[in-house]
Amino acid sequence: MSIQTNRLSDPTVRAFVTAVNSHDQAAFQALLTPGATMSDDGSDRDIAEWTDREIFSSNGHMDVESEADGGRALVVSYRNDTWGEMRTKWQFTVEGGKVSRFETGQA
């Protein structure tokens, strides 16, 4: 059973999930600090290229299964048009109400 997005504990992570699920690239980018970084399965990636490919051009969607670490660690059923659905983990570093780093990978 998934957690409704509006019930996620951390407001920045809540806004991140909302932006992903509504395919709002401008809102998503506004949530990132200048120079924000990310990794996928332990490898650092170019955040703009990765998010375009894995989220925005492929209809990415997050169904949050659980949260920990004050809402900054999620287990998500993630799906997109490229890979289908998979269980993933997401860890967020939030500074000043913006995401400075996120790490994702298979859970």
Salt bridges, closest charged atoms under 4 A:
ASP10 OD2 - ARG72 NE 2.78
ASP44 OD1 - ARG101 NH2 2.83
GLU49 OE2 - ARG53 NH1 3.47
GLU54 OE2 - ARG53 NE 3.18
ASP63 OD1 - HIS61 NE2 3.30
ASP63 OD2 - ARG79 NH1 2.85
GLU65 OE1 - ARG87 NE 2.82
GLU103 OE2 - ARG101 NE 2.88
